[in-house]
Amino acid sequence: MTDFISLIRDVPDWPEPGIVFKDITPLLAHPEGLAWAVDRLYEPFVGHHIDQVVGIESRGFIFGTAVARALGAGFIPVRKPGKLPRATLRRDYTLEYGSDAVEMHSDAVRPGDRVLLVDDVLATGGTMAASCELVNDAGGELIGCAVLIRLSALDGVERVPVAVHTVLDA
Ligand code: AMP
């Protein structure tokens, strides 16, 4: 079997000094690697009656859509501010230096929807936690989060208000 983990490349000091960026594009380009990653992400949620998968911009769109298709769910994008064309819900969150925000269309998650959130990397957990708040604000039910890679040194899961399923710990 191909070592799929080696298809995730560490890029030191990108996009800024001190950050080791996890480049998943070689994994995406590998047909079996892509299938492996998507299958590992969605399998724990088979039978959990997921209505909507929320994917976080931008690599969460790639995996989130595939996971939604596999689970027979819909897909909803969470985006950086100013990208969605209609009325949105917004949540601000703190970064190590400064702050950021995420938005979701106000009518995307319906009250009572069972929601799974998907992203490629969980680092500080701020983006995922704010995205969970958006789902709560819309009246959705948080069923879980699925991420390909968790940067375990950063304790991001502590910020997330629902169980985080992780394919790889880095
Ligand atoms: P955080 O809010 O700190 O958990 O950051 C998570 C978001 O930033 C995700 O959408 C990731 O795609 C991206 N991200 C953070 N750190 C990295 C990293 N080292 N490599 C790749 N993406 C990252």
Backbone and ligand atoms as CSV (ligand in chain L), in Angstrom:
chain,resi,resn,atom,element,x,y,z
A,1,MET,N,N,0.853,-1.209,0.000
A,1,MET,CA,C,0.000,0.000,0.000
A,1,MET,C,C,0.879,1.246,0.000
A,2,THR,N,N,0.494,2.220,-0.766
A,2,THR,CA,C,1.225,3.489,-0.777
A,2,THR,C,C,1.176,4.128,0.609
A,3,ASP,N,N,2.278,4.763,0.971
A,3,ASP,CA,C,2.307,5.505,2.230
A,3,ASP,C,C,1.629,6.859,2.000
A,4,PHE,N,N,0.317,6.887,2.227
A,4,PHE,CA,C,-0.437,8.103,1.918
A,4,PHE,C,C,-0.003,9.283,2.780
A,5,ILE,N,N,0.452,8.987,3.991
A,5,ILE,CA,C,0.832,10.080,4.899
A,5,ILE,C,C,1.994,10.887,4.312
A,6,SER,N,N,2.876,10.184,3.568
A,6,SER,CA,C,4.009,10.902,2.960
A,6,SER,C,C,3.560,11.832,1.839
A,7,LEU,N,N,2.291,11.716,1.426
A,7,LEU,CA,C,1.756,12.624,0.393
A,7,LEU,C,C,1.305,13.957,0.985
A,8,ILE,N,N,1.400,14.088,2.299
A,8,ILE,CA,C,1.155,15.385,2.947
A,8,ILE,C,C,2.526,15.994,3.225
A,9,ARG,N,N,2.808,17.110,2.580
A,9,ARG,CA,C,4.162,17.674,2.640
A,9,ARG,C,C,4.244,18.801,3.661
A,10,ASP,N,N,5.252,18.755,4.500
A,10,ASP,CA,C,5.507,19.862,5.434
A,10,ASP,C,C,6.290,20.945,4.714
A,11,VAL,N,N,5.763,22.157,4.714
A,11,VAL,CA,C,6.443,23.291,4.081
A,11,VAL,C,C,6.820,24.280,5.180
A,12,PRO,N,N,8.102,24.299,5.584
A,12,PRO,CA,C,8.503,25.172,6.693
A,12,PRO,C,C,8.409,26.647,6.315
A,13,ASP,N,N,8.078,27.443,7.314
A,13,ASP,CA,C,8.087,28.913,7.180
A,13,ASP,C,C,7.193,29.409,6.040
A,14,TRP,N,N,6.014,28.812,5.920
A,14,TRP,CA,C,5.029,29.274,4.937
A,14,TRP,C,C,3.636,29.204,5.538
A,15,PRO,N,N,2.822,30.222,5.428
A,15,PRO,CA,C,3.018,31.485,4.694
A,15,PRO,C,C,3.841,32.516,5.438
A,16,GLU,N,N,4.294,32.175,6.669
A,16,GLU,CA,C,5.152,33.128,7.389
A,16,GLU,C,C,6.133,32.358,8.265
A,17,PRO,N,N,7.211,33.016,8.686
A,17,PRO,CA,C,8.222,32.314,9.480
A,17,PRO,C,C,7.621,31.662,10.721
A,18,GLY,N,N,8.060,30.436,11.008
A,18,GLY,CA,C,7.602,29.735,12.197
A,18,GLY,C,C,6.426,28.811,11.950
A,19,ILE,N,N,5.708,28.978,10.841
A,19,ILE,CA,C,4.582,28.097,10.522
A,19,ILE,C,C,5.090,26.947,9.653
A,20,VAL,N,N,4.713,25.712,10.030
A,20,VAL,CA,C,4.974,24.557,9.155
A,20,VAL,C,C,3.649,24.225,8.476
A,21,PHE,N,N,3.549,24.574,7.196
A,21,PHE,CA,C,2.293,24.426,6.466
A,21,PHE,C,C,2.140,22.988,5.999
A,22,LYS,N,N,0.952,22.419,6.227
A,22,LYS,CA,C,0.637,21.059,5.764
A,22,LYS,C,C,0.044,21.158,4.370
A,23,ASP,N,N,0.833,20.796,3.366
A,23,ASP,CA,C,0.382,20.877,1.975
A,23,ASP,C,C,-0.241,19.548,1.567
A,24,ILE,N,N,-1.566,19.569,1.388
A,24,ILE,CA,C,-2.291,18.328,1.060
A,24,ILE,C,C,-2.458,18.124,-0.438
A,25,THR,N,N,-1.934,19.035,-1.269
A,25,THR,CA,C,-2.216,18.924,-2.707
A,25,THR,C,C,-1.647,17.639,-3.332
A,26,PRO,N,N,-0.473,17.110,-2.893
A,26,PRO,CA,C,-0.052,15.821,-3.464
A,26,PRO,C,C,-1.008,14.679,-3.107
A,27,LEU,N,N,-1.589,14.739,-1.920
A,27,LEU,CA,C,-2.579,13.721,-1.523
A,27,LEU,C,C,-3.827,13.828,-2.397
A,28,LEU,N,N,-4.281,15.051,-2.638
A,28,LEU,CA,C,-5.471,15.250,-3.481
A,28,LEU,C,C,-5.242,14.729,-4.898
A,29,ALA,N,N,-4.001,14.848,-5.374
A,29,ALA,CA,C,-3.681,14.479,-6.754
A,29,ALA,C,C,-3.498,12.981,-6.943
A,30,HIS,N,N,-3.463,12.243,-5.827
A,30,HIS,CA,C,-3.228,10.797,-5.878
A,30,HIS,C,C,-4.597,10.096,-5.791
A,31,PRO,N,N,-5.037,9.413,-6.854
A,31,PRO,CA,C,-6.402,8.858,-6.836
A,31,PRO,C,C,-6.702,7.999,-5.609
A,32,GLU,N,N,-5.805,7.100,-5.252
A,32,GLU,CA,C,-6.079,6.243,-4.086
A,32,GLU,C,C,-5.903,7.016,-2.784
A,33,GLY,N,N,-4.983,7.964,-2.790
A,33,GLY,CA,C,-4.786,8.786,-1.593
A,33,GLY,C,C,-6.007,9.639,-1.298
A,34,LEU,N,N,-6.596,10.186,-2.342
A,34,LEU,CA,C,-7.810,10.993,-2.161
A,34,LEU,C,C,-8.941,10.126,-1.606
A,35,ALA,N,N,-9.103,8.942,-2.181
A,35,ALA,CA,C,-10.166,8.043,-1.705
A,35,ALA,C,C,-9.911,7.637,-0.257
A,36,TRP,N,N,-8.654,7.353,0.062
A,36,TRP,CA,C,-8.291,6.974,1.441
A,36,TRP,C,C,-8.670,8.091,2.410
A,37,ALA,N,N,-8.304,9.324,2.083
A,37,ALA,CA,C,-8.566,10.453,2.982
A,37,ALA,C,C,-10.071,10.675,3.167
A,38,VAL,N,N,-10.809,10.669,2.075
A,38,VAL,CA,C,-12.260,10.910,2.165
A,38,VAL,C,C,-12.928,9.786,2.955
A,39,ASP,N,N,-12.521,8.540,2.682
A,39,ASP,CA,C,-13.145,7.405,3.377
A,39,ASP,C,C,-12.878,7.459,4.878
A,40,ARG,N,N,-11.626,7.808,5.245
A,40,ARG,CA,C,-11.303,7.885,6.686
A,40,ARG,C,C,-12.095,9.003,7.366
A,41,LEU,N,N,-12.401,10.071,6.627
A,41,LEU,CA,C,-13.130,11.197,7.218
A,41,LEU,C,C,-14.601,10.855,7.467
A,42,TYR,N,N,-15.248,10.208,6.515
A,42,TYR,CA,C,-16.709,10.058,6.644
A,42,TYR,C,C,-17.139,8.784,7.363
A,43,GLU,N,N,-16.294,7.733,7.349
A,43,GLU,CA,C,-16.746,6.422,7.833
A,43,GLU,C,C,-17.316,6.429,9.258
A,44,PRO,N,N,-16.739,7.182,10.217
A,44,PRO,CA,C,-17.318,7.145,11.572
A,44,PRO,C,C,-18.734,7.715,11.647
A,45,PHE,N,N,-19.155,8.426,10.597
A,45,PHE,CA,C,-20.456,9.105,10.661
A,45,PHE,C,C,-21.536,8.414,9.836
A,46,VAL,N,N,-21.188,7.262,9.248
A,46,VAL,CA,C,-22.204,6.468,8.542
A,46,VAL,C,C,-23.273,6.041,9.559
A,47,GLY,N,N,-24.523,6.238,9.213
A,47,GLY,CA,C,-25.611,5.853,10.113
A,47,GLY,C,C,-25.958,6.904,11.145
A,48,HIS,N,N,-25.270,8.057,11.124
A,48,HIS,CA,C,-25.546,9.125,12.090
A,48,HIS,C,C,-26.559,10.140,11.560
A,49,HIS,N,N,-27.150,9.857,10.414
A,49,HIS,CA,C,-28.226,10.694,9.851
A,49,HIS,C,C,-27.818,12.157,9.748
A,50,ILE,N,N,-26.676,12.391,9.110
A,50,ILE,CA,C,-26.201,13.762,8.906
A,50,ILE,C,C,-27.039,14.421,7.807
A,51,ASP,N,N,-27.630,15.583,8.119
A,51,ASP,CA,C,-28.405,16.333,7.106
A,51,ASP,C,C,-27.499,17.225,6.272
A,52,GLN,N,N,-26.549,17.898,6.939
A,52,GLN,CA,C,-25.691,18.865,6.255
A,52,GLN,C,C,-24.247,18.702,6.717
A,53,VAL,N,N,-23.343,18.790,5.747
A,53,VAL,CA,C,-21.917,18.889,6.059
A,53,VAL,C,C,-21.511,20.337,5.834
A,54,VAL,N,N,-20.910,20.932,6.845
A,54,VAL,CA,C,-20.397,22.296,6.742
A,54,VAL,C,C,-18.896,22.210,6.506
A,55,GLY,N,N,-18.437,22.770,5.379
A,55,GLY,CA,C,-17.019,22.768,5.052
A,55,GLY,C,C,-16.445,24.163,5.187
A,56,ILE,N,N,-15.232,24.254,5.735
A,56,ILE,CA,C,-14.625,25.545,6.044
A,56,ILE,C,C,-13.643,25.934,4.950
A,57,GLU,N,N,-13.759,27.192,4.494
A,57,GLU,CA,C,-12.911,27.706,3.413
A,57,GLU,C,C,-11.430,27.539,3.752
A,58,SER,N,N,-10.624,27.104,2.798
A,58,SER,CA,C,-11.054,26.652,1.496
A,58,SER,C,C,-10.855,25.148,1.294
A,59,ARG,N,N,-9.915,24.552,2.013
A,59,ARG,CA,C,-9.690,23.126,1.782
A,59,ARG,C,C,-10.780,22.277,2.419
A,60,GLY,N,N,-11.529,22.849,3.349
A,60,GLY,CA,C,-12.698,22.151,3.880
A,60,GLY,C,C,-13.787,21.988,2.834
A,61,PHE,N,N,-13.758,22.816,1.783
A,61,PHE,CA,C,-14.724,22.656,0.695
A,61,PHE,C,C,-14.450,21.347,-0.057
A,62,ILE,N,N,-13.167,21.063,-0.246
A,62,ILE,CA,C,-12.781,19.885,-1.048
A,62,ILE,C,C,-13.228,18.613,-0.336
A,63,PHE,N,N,-12.807,18.475,0.926
A,63,PHE,CA,C,-13.148,17.263,1.660
A,63,PHE,C,C,-14.619,17.245,2.069
A,64,GLY,N,N,-15.146,18.410,2.420
A,64,GLY,CA,C,-16.528,18.480,2.893
A,64,GLY,C,C,-17.523,18.037,1.833
A,65,THR,N,N,-17.292,18.442,0.606
A,65,THR,CA,C,-18.218,18.062,-0.460
A,65,THR,C,C,-18.176,16.549,-0.695
A,66,ALA,N,N,-16.973,15.981,-0.677
A,66,ALA,CA,C,-16.849,14.531,-0.882
A,66,ALA,C,C,-17.501,13.769,0.273
A,67,VAL,N,N,-17.309,14.264,1.496
A,67,VAL,CA,C,-17.919,13.621,2.669
A,67,VAL,C,C,-19.446,13.730,2.598
A,68,ALA,N,N,-19.948,14.893,2.196
A,68,ALA,CA,C,-21.401,15.078,2.070
A,68,ALA,C,C,-21.976,14.086,1.059
A,69,ARG,N,N,-21.321,13.961,-0.068
A,69,ARG,CA,C,-21.787,13.038,-1.111
A,69,ARG,C,C,-21.809,11.600,-0.582
A,70,ALA,N,N,-20.750,11.230,0.148
A,70,ALA,CA,C,-20.653,9.855,0.657
A,70,ALA,C,C,-21.725,9.574,1.704
A,71,LEU,N,N,-22.099,10.589,2.484
A,71,LEU,CA,C,-23.079,10.401,3.564
A,71,LEU,C,C,-24.508,10.678,3.099
A,72,GLY,N,N,-24.670,11.109,1.852
A,72,GLY,CA,C,-26.010,11.442,1.365
A,72,GLY,C,C,-26.543,12.716,1.999
A,73,ALA,N,N,-25.642,13.624,2.367
A,73,ALA,CA,C,-26.017,14.897,3.005
A,73,ALA,C,C,-25.847,16.041,2.015
A,74,GLY,N,N,-26.325,17.224,2.405
A,74,GLY,CA,C,-26.042,18.438,1.643
A,74,GLY,C,C,-24.718,19.032,2.088
A,75,PHE,N,N,-24.293,20.079,1.367
A,75,PHE,CA,C,-23.033,20.753,1.703
A,75,PHE,C,C,-23.281,22.242,1.873
A,76,ILE,N,N,-22.685,22.809,2.917
A,76,ILE,CA,C,-22.809,24.250,3.200
A,76,ILE,C,C,-21.411,24.829,3.401
A,77,PRO,N,N,-21.078,25.917,2.684
A,77,PRO,CA,C,-19.769,26.534,2.891
A,77,PRO,C,C,-19.771,27.559,4.030
A,78,VAL,N,N,-18.735,27.503,4.868
A,78,VAL,CA,C,-18.414,28.602,5.801
A,78,VAL,C,C,-17.256,29.353,5.174
A,79,ARG,N,N,-17.422,30.693,5.046
A,79,ARG,CA,C,-16.435,31.457,4.286
A,79,ARG,C,C,-15.851,32.606,5.096
A,80,LYS,N,N,-14.751,33.128,4.613
A,80,LYS,CA,C,-14.169,34.340,5.176
A,80,LYS,C,C,-15.130,35.500,4.912
A,81,PRO,N,N,-15.072,36.581,5.683
A,81,PRO,CA,C,-16.055,37.668,5.562
A,81,PRO,C,C,-16.119,38.268,4.159
A,82,GLY,N,N,-17.350,38.606,3.759
A,82,GLY,CA,C,-17.555,39.332,2.515
A,82,GLY,C,C,-17.605,38.496,1.262
A,83,LYS,N,N,-17.589,37.182,1.375
A,83,LYS,CA,C,-17.561,36.314,0.188
A,83,LYS,C,C,-18.933,35.781,-0.191
A,84,LEU,N,N,-19.858,35.720,0.765
A,84,LEU,CA,C,-21.174,35.135,0.480
A,84,LEU,C,C,-22.139,36.244,0.073
A,85,PRO,N,N,-22.997,35.982,-0.936
A,85,PRO,CA,C,-23.759,37.075,-1.545
A,85,PRO,C,C,-25.048,37.482,-0.827
A,86,ARG,N,N,-25.585,36.632,0.049
A,86,ARG,CA,C,-26.861,36.972,0.696
A,86,ARG,C,C,-26.651,37.187,2.195
A,87,ALA,N,N,-27.754,37.303,2.939
A,87,ALA,CA,C,-27.663,37.578,4.378
A,87,ALA,C,C,-26.875,36.470,5.076
A,88,THR,N,N,-25.987,36.873,5.974
A,88,THR,CA,C,-25.120,35.893,6.645
A,88,THR,C,C,-25.198,36.011,8.162
A,89,LEU,N,N,-24.826,34.922,8.821
A,89,LEU,CA,C,-24.472,34.930,10.236
A,89,LEU,C,C,-22.962,35.072,10.298
A,90,ARG,N,N,-22.464,35.767,11.337
A,90,ARG,CA,C,-21.026,36.008,11.440
A,90,ARG,C,C,-20.541,35.730,12.857
A,91,ARG,N,N,-19.353,35.160,12.964
A,91,ARG,CA,C,-18.703,34.969,14.261
A,91,ARG,C,C,-17.244,35.411,14.151
A,92,ASP,N,N,-16.838,36.251,15.076
A,92,ASP,CA,C,-15.437,36.671,15.157
A,92,ASP,C,C,-14.706,35.753,16.138
A,93,TYR,N,N,-13.418,35.576,15.916
A,93,TYR,CA,C,-12.631,34.777,16.850
A,93,TYR,C,C,-11.205,35.301,16.899
A,94,THR,N,N,-10.523,34.959,17.989
A,94,THR,CA,C,-9.167,35.488,18.187
A,94,THR,C,C,-8.128,34.543,17.609
A,95,LEU,N,N,-7.091,35.128,17.055
A,95,LEU,CA,C,-5.914,34.385,16.614
A,95,LEU,C,C,-4.802,34.678,17.607
A,96,GLU,N,N,-3.653,34.037,17.415
A,96,GLU,CA,C,-2.518,34.314,18.308
A,96,GLU,C,C,-2.200,35.806,18.274
A,97,TYR,N,N,-2.214,36.366,17.068
A,97,TYR,CA,C,-2.035,37.812,16.922
A,97,TYR,C,C,-3.217,38.332,16.110
A,98,GLY,N,N,-4.139,39.046,16.757
A,98,GLY,CA,C,-5.250,39.653,16.028
A,98,GLY,C,C,-6.500,38.798,16.055
A,99,SER,N,N,-7.372,39.012,15.052
A,99,SER,CA,C,-8.643,38.300,15.025
A,99,SER,C,C,-9.050,38.024,13.584
A,100,ASP,N,N,-10.040,37.161,13.446
A,100,ASP,CA,C,-10.566,36.827,12.129
A,100,ASP,C,C,-12.054,36.555,12.306
A,101,ALA,N,N,-12.741,36.227,11.222
A,101,ALA,CA,C,-14.173,35.965,11.307
A,101,ALA,C,C,-14.572,34.958,10.245
A,102,VAL,N,N,-15.691,34.291,10.495
A,102,VAL,CA,C,-16.272,33.373,9.511
A,102,VAL,C,C,-17.744,33.717,9.334
A,103,GLU,N,N,-18.259,33.422,8.145
A,103,GLU,CA,C,-19.667,33.703,7.840
A,103,GLU,C,C,-20.318,32.495,7.171
A,104,MET,N,N,-21.637,32.415,7.340
A,104,MET,CA,C,-22.427,31.349,6.704
A,104,MET,C,C,-23.777,31.962,6.329
A,105,HIS,N,N,-24.338,31.588,5.209
A,105,HIS,CA,C,-25.664,32.098,4.854
A,105,HIS,C,C,-26.658,31.802,5.986
A,106,SER,N,N,-27.452,32.815,6.332
A,106,SER,CA,C,-28.349,32.711,7.487
A,106,SER,C,C,-29.354,31.569,7.343
A,107,ASP,N,N,-29.743,31.285,6.089
A,107,ASP,CA,C,-30.789,30.272,5.884
A,107,ASP,C,C,-30.220,28.912,5.463
A,108,ALA,N,N,-28.896,28.734,5.592
A,108,ALA,CA,C,-28.295,27.500,5.068
A,108,ALA,C,C,-28.591,26.302,5.975
A,109,VAL,N,N,-28.296,26.444,7.260
A,109,VAL,CA,C,-28.627,25.391,8.225
A,109,VAL,C,C,-30.023,25.681,8.747
A,110,ARG,N,N,-30.910,24.676,8.686
A,110,ARG,CA,C,-32.265,24.862,9.208
A,110,ARG,C,C,-32.341,24.326,10.634
A,111,PRO,N,N,-33.210,24.942,11.467
A,111,PRO,CA,C,-33.319,24.470,12.852
A,111,PRO,C,C,-33.541,22.956,12.895
A,112,GLY,N,N,-32.752,22.296,13.718
A,112,GLY,CA,C,-32.878,20.846,13.869
A,112,GLY,C,C,-32.013,20.034,12.933
A,113,ASP,N,N,-31.402,20.686,11.928
A,113,ASP,CA,C,-30.508,19.932,11.040
A,113,ASP,C,C,-29.375,19.293,11.841
A,114,ARG,N,N,-29.049,18.064,11.490
A,114,ARG,CA,C,-27.915,17.369,12.116
A,114,ARG,C,C,-26.680,17.647,11.263
A,115,VAL,N,N,-25.680,18.296,11.888
A,115,VAL,CA,C,-24.585,18.889,11.123
A,115,VAL,C,C,-23.236,18.286,11.516
A,116,LEU,N,N,-22.446,17.960,10.482
A,116,LEU,CA,C,-21.042,17.539,10.631
A,116,LEU,C,C,-20.170,18.619,10.000
A,117,LEU,N,N,-19.141,19.076,10.722
A,117,LEU,CA,C,-18.213,20.079,10.180
A,117,LEU,C,C,-16.934,19.394,9.724
A,118,VAL,N,N,-16.384,19.876,8.602
A,118,VAL,CA,C,-15.199,19.240,8.014
A,118,VAL,C,C,-14.165,20.304,7.643
A,119,ASP,N,N,-12.897,20.022,7.959
A,119,ASP,CA,C,-11.791,20.872,7.502
A,119,ASP,C,C,-10.553,19.994,7.312
A,120,ASP,N,N,-9.518,20.573,6.710
A,120,ASP,CA,C,-8.314,19.773,6.497
A,120,ASP,C,C,-7.453,19.729,7.758
A,121,VAL,N,N,-7.205,20.895,8.368
A,121,VAL,CA,C,-6.272,20.984,9.500
A,121,VAL,C,C,-6.957,21.662,10.684
A,122,LEU,N,N,-6.804,21.073,11.876
A,122,LEU,CA,C,-7.195,21.739,13.117
A,122,LEU,C,C,-5.906,22.189,13.792
A,123,ALA,N,N,-5.726,23.498,13.907
A,123,ALA,CA,C,-4.510,24.032,14.542
A,123,ALA,C,C,-4.887,24.558,15.924
A,124,THR,N,N,-5.165,25.870,16.064
A,124,THR,CA,C,-5.580,26.385,17.373
A,124,THR,C,C,-7.039,26.045,17.693
A,125,GLY,N,N,-7.801,25.646,16.680
A,125,GLY,CA,C,-9.216,25.316,16.877
A,125,GLY,C,C,-10.139,26.511,16.766
A,126,GLY,N,N,-9.578,27.710,16.610
A,126,GLY,CA,C,-10.414,28.909,16.568
A,126,GLY,C,C,-11.395,28.927,15.404
A,127,THR,N,N,-10.942,28.519,14.240
A,127,THR,CA,C,-11.817,28.530,13.066
A,127,THR,C,C,-12.945,27.522,13.231
A,128,MET,N,N,-12.601,26.327,13.715
A,128,MET,CA,C,-13.622,25.287,13.892
A,128,MET,C,C,-14.608,25.689,14.990
A,129,ALA,N,N,-14.106,26.253,16.082
A,129,ALA,CA,C,-14.996,26.650,17.178
A,129,ALA,C,C,-15.977,27.726,16.715
A,130,ALA,N,N,-15.479,28.710,15.961
A,130,ALA,CA,C,-16.367,29.777,15.467
A,130,ALA,C,C,-17.387,29.211,14.479
A,131,SER,N,N,-16.978,28.236,13.685
A,131,SER,CA,C,-17.902,27.614,12.728
A,131,SER,C,C,-18.982,26.818,13.467
A,132,CYS,N,N,-18.606,26.167,14.565
A,132,CYS,CA,C,-19.602,25.474,15.400
A,132,CYS,C,C,-20.608,26.474,15.965
A,133,GLU,N,N,-20.130,27.649,16.359
A,133,GLU,CA,C,-21.038,28.680,16.877
A,133,GLU,C,C,-22.036,29.117,15.810
A,134,LEU,N,N,-21.579,29.214,14.565
A,134,LEU,CA,C,-22.501,29.571,13.471
A,134,LEU,C,C,-23.623,28.537,13.347
A,135,VAL,N,N,-23.258,27.266,13.451
A,135,VAL,CA,C,-24.267,26.197,13.353
A,135,VAL,C,C,-25.240,26.308,14.522
A,136,ASN,N,N,-24.720,26.557,15.720
A,136,ASN,CA,C,-25.590,26.750,16.884
A,136,ASN,C,C,-26.494,27.956,16.698
A,137,ASP,N,N,-25.935,29.052,16.197
A,137,ASP,CA,C,-26.729,30.274,15.983
A,137,ASP,C,C,-27.905,30.013,15.053
A,138,ALA,N,N,-27.693,29.122,14.074
A,138,ALA,CA,C,-28.750,28.822,13.092
A,138,ALA,C,C,-29.757,27.799,13.623
A,139,GLY,N,N,-29.483,27.237,14.794
A,139,GLY,CA,C,-30.390,26.245,15.368
A,139,GLY,C,C,-30.095,24.824,14.940
A,140,GLY,N,N,-28.928,24.606,14.343
A,140,GLY,CA,C,-28.547,23.252,13.951
A,140,GLY,C,C,-28.051,22.441,15.138
A,141,GLU,N,N,-28.034,21.132,14.969
A,141,GLU,CA,C,-27.530,20.242,16.016
A,141,GLU,C,C,-26.131,19.773,15.619
A,142,LEU,N,N,-25.143,20.070,16.462
A,142,LEU,CA,C,-23.759,19.671,16.178
A,142,LEU,C,C,-23.608,18.186,16.464
A,143,ILE,N,N,-23.275,17.414,15.430
A,143,ILE,CA,C,-23.064,15.974,15.615
A,143,ILE,C,C,-21.586,15.675,15.774
A,144,GLY,N,N,-20.728,16.413,15.087
A,144,GLY,CA,C,-19.288,16.194,15.231
A,144,GLY,C,C,-18.504,17.025,14.246
A,145,CYS,N,N,-17.174,16.931,14.393
A,145,CYS,CA,C,-16.251,17.563,13.452
A,145,CYS,C,C,-15.319,16.461,12.944
A,146,ALA,N,N,-14.902,16.602,11.694
A,146,ALA,CA,C,-13.935,15.668,11.126
A,146,ALA,C,C,-12.828,16.470,10.464
A,147,VAL,N,N,-11.595,16.184,10.866
A,147,VAL,CA,C,-10.442,16.862,10.253
A,147,VAL,C,C,-9.421,15.813,9.828
A,148,LEU,N,N,-8.722,16.115,8.742
A,148,LEU,CA,C,-7.709,15.183,8.271
A,148,LEU,C,C,-6.507,15.184,9.218
A,149,ILE,N,N,-6.068,16.377,9.625
A,149,ILE,CA,C,-4.835,16.502,10.415
A,149,ILE,C,C,-5.098,17.372,11.641
A,150,ARG,N,N,-4.701,16.861,12.793
A,150,ARG,CA,C,-4.768,17.673,14.017
A,150,ARG,C,C,-3.344,17.975,14.447
A,151,LEU,N,N,-3.052,19.251,14.663
A,151,LEU,CA,C,-1.733,19.636,15.177
A,151,LEU,C,C,-1.818,19.535,16.692
A,152,SER,N,N,-1.429,18.376,17.232
A,152,SER,CA,C,-1.762,18.058,18.623
A,152,SER,C,C,-1.069,18.967,19.623
A,153,ALA,N,N,0.062,19.559,19.261
A,153,ALA,CA,C,0.768,20.434,20.201
A,153,ALA,C,C,-0.047,21.678,20.546
A,154,LEU,N,N,-1.017,22.029,19.710
A,154,LEU,CA,C,-1.757,23.288,19.901
A,154,LEU,C,C,-3.043,23.129,20.711
A,155,ASP,N,N,-3.427,21.890,21.078
A,155,ASP,CA,C,-4.609,21.689,21.935
A,155,ASP,C,C,-5.886,22.295,21.360
A,156,GLY,N,N,-6.003,22.333,20.038
A,156,GLY,CA,C,-7.182,22.958,19.409
A,156,GLY,C,C,-8.499,22.307,19.790
A,157,VAL,N,N,-8.474,21.003,20.083
A,157,VAL,CA,C,-9.747,20.327,20.404
A,157,VAL,C,C,-10.394,20.911,21.654
A,158,GLU,N,N,-9.572,21.503,22.539
A,158,GLU,CA,C,-10.127,22.078,23.774
A,158,GLU,C,C,-11.103,23.218,23.487
A,159,ARG,N,N,-10.930,23.900,22.353
A,159,ARG,CA,C,-11.805,25.035,22.031
A,159,ARG,C,C,-13.094,24.615,21.337
A,160,VAL,N,N,-13.126,23.393,20.832
A,160,VAL,CA,C,-14.245,22.959,19.986
A,160,VAL,C,C,-15.317,22.294,20.868
A,161,PRO,N,N,-16.581,22.738,20.748
A,161,PRO,CA,C,-17.613,22.275,21.682
A,161,PRO,C,C,-18.248,20.929,21.335
A,162,VAL,N,N,-17.611,20.164,20.440
A,162,VAL,CA,C,-18.166,18.859,20.068
A,162,VAL,C,C,-16.981,17.938,19.758
A,163,ALA,N,N,-17.200,16.634,19.764
A,163,ALA,CA,C,-16.107,15.679,19.536
A,163,ALA,C,C,-15.476,15.890,18.156
A,164,VAL,N,N,-14.136,15.832,18.132
A,164,VAL,CA,C,-13.397,16.013,16.878
A,164,VAL,C,C,-12.825,14.664,16.451
A,165,HIS,N,N,-13.263,14.197,15.292
A,165,HIS,CA,C,-12.682,12.979,14.706
A,165,HIS,C,C,-11.473,13.380,13.867
A,166,THR,N,N,-10.322,12.751,14.147
A,166,THR,CA,C,-9.069,13.106,13.484
A,166,THR,C,C,-8.533,11.898,12.731
A,167,VAL,N,N,-8.130,12.099,11.474
A,167,VAL,CA,C,-7.523,10.989,10.730
A,167,VAL,C,C,-6.055,10.849,11.108
A,168,LEU,N,N,-5.333,11.962,11.190
A,168,LEU,CA,C,-3.903,11.934,11.520
A,168,LEU,C,C,-3.588,12.937,12.614
A,169,ASP,N,N,-2.736,12.537,13.552
A,169,ASP,CA,C,-2.193,13.472,14.540
A,169,ASP,C,C,-0.791,13.843,14.111
A,170,ALA,N,N,-0.508,15.139,14.060
A,170,ALA,CA,C,0.828,15.581,13.660
A,170,ALA,C,C,1.429,16.418,14.768
L,1,AMP,P1,P,-7.003,27.237,13.450
L,1,AMP,O1,O,-8.161,28.177,13.483
L,1,AMP,O2,O,-5.785,27.811,14.101
L,1,AMP,O3,O,-7.364,25.875,13.977
L,1,AMP,O4,O,-6.583,27.051,11.922
L,1,AMP,C1,C,-7.285,26.186,11.100
L,1,AMP,C2,C,-7.435,26.707,9.706
L,1,AMP,O5,O,-6.224,27.257,9.220
L,1,AMP,C3,C,-7.808,25.584,8.775
L,1,AMP,O6,O,-8.790,26.041,7.854
L,1,AMP,C4,C,-6.510,25.207,8.092
L,1,AMP,O7,O,-6.736,24.954,6.715
L,1,AMP,C5,C,-5.594,26.396,8.297
L,1,AMP,N1,N,-4.304,26.019,8.896
L,1,AMP,C6,C,-3.863,26.363,10.134
L,1,AMP,N2,N,-2.633,25.908,10.361
L,1,AMP,C7,C,-2.270,25.235,9.234
L,1,AMP,C8,C,-1.094,24.507,8.845
L,1,AMP,N3,N,-0.033,24.385,9.656
L,1,AMP,N4,N,-1.088,23.946,7.623
L,1,AMP,C9,C,-2.146,24.053,6.790
L,1,AMP,N5,N,-3.267,24.726,7.099
L,1,AMP,C10,C,-3.340,25.314,8.302
